[in-house]
């Protein structure tokens, strides 16, 4: 499991895939391969990213290794009935096409065992509501990179409340602040992808 975690940390896709196959063949429980190998590796990357010890390329490469291994592990997890930690709907809000940060948050959440429904960019309140009705999420995450698109977050929160959707709402993006979060009535704000996972877990606990 340590070798598998290391493969994810190094972004070594070939080793992540072969070690996952080996672990399955050796009869190790799929849930353990996920949590003690893949998630443990992504957890280390998350902490290093937060501490500026690694940067976006390393995170993307680690996430790619994890994704390749997950393609092999996922059917086994389903066979064993392993449930995801929780479901999160994530998107960049209406009018905004920036998705690099949002994708990092999505990857970190996936790495932590969340089921992530990614609605992409330019997401209107109607799209959020439609997806929330379909996927019944525990959390709804919104990203905005433009000062001109931040206000869309408030409209989406209002729509979520009006529709009686019980999911907690978390927000982030370069211009977003805790003060803004409090002002628009979101449940939480995180300044980066690693803290988004900590925030998501704390809101669900
Ligand atoms: Co744009 N852009 N851009 N841009 N762009 C900025 C944001 C800008 C600050 C540049 C500048 O002027 N200095 C500026 C905004 C100014 C403002 O609003 N005050 C700007 C502008 C003006 C524009 C256009 C309007 C330019 C134009 O066309 N005239 C236009 C708008 C298009 C639109 O969206 N409608 C535009 C277009 C683009 C590109 C398409 C060229 C490209 C985006 C490509 C893409 O995303 N696929 C782009 C880029 C790349 C940038 C900069 C250079 C980099 C953004 C980025 O990816 N950062 C940016 C300047 C900058 O930030 N230095 C800029 C890296 C990323 C990892 O960080 O997204 O902050 P970030 O995500 C972080 C955290 O914020 C947090 O976690 C992430 C990782 O730690 N986080 C969350 C993000 N979302 C979260 C959600 C959460 C939690 C945490 O939920 C819980």
Boltz pocket constraint, residues with backbone or C-beta under 6 A from the ligand:
constraints:
  - pocket:
      binder: B
      contacts: [[A, 56], [A, 95], [A, 96], [A, 97], [A, 98], [A, 99], [A, 100], [A, 101], [A, 102], [A, 104], [A, 105], [A, 141], [A, 142], [A, 143], [A, 144], [A, 145], [A, 146], [A, 147], [A, 148], [A, 170], [A, 171], [A, 172], [A, 173], [A, 174], [A, 175], [A, 188], [A, 190], [A, 191], [A, 192], [A, 193], [A, 194], [A, 196]]
      max_distance: 6.0
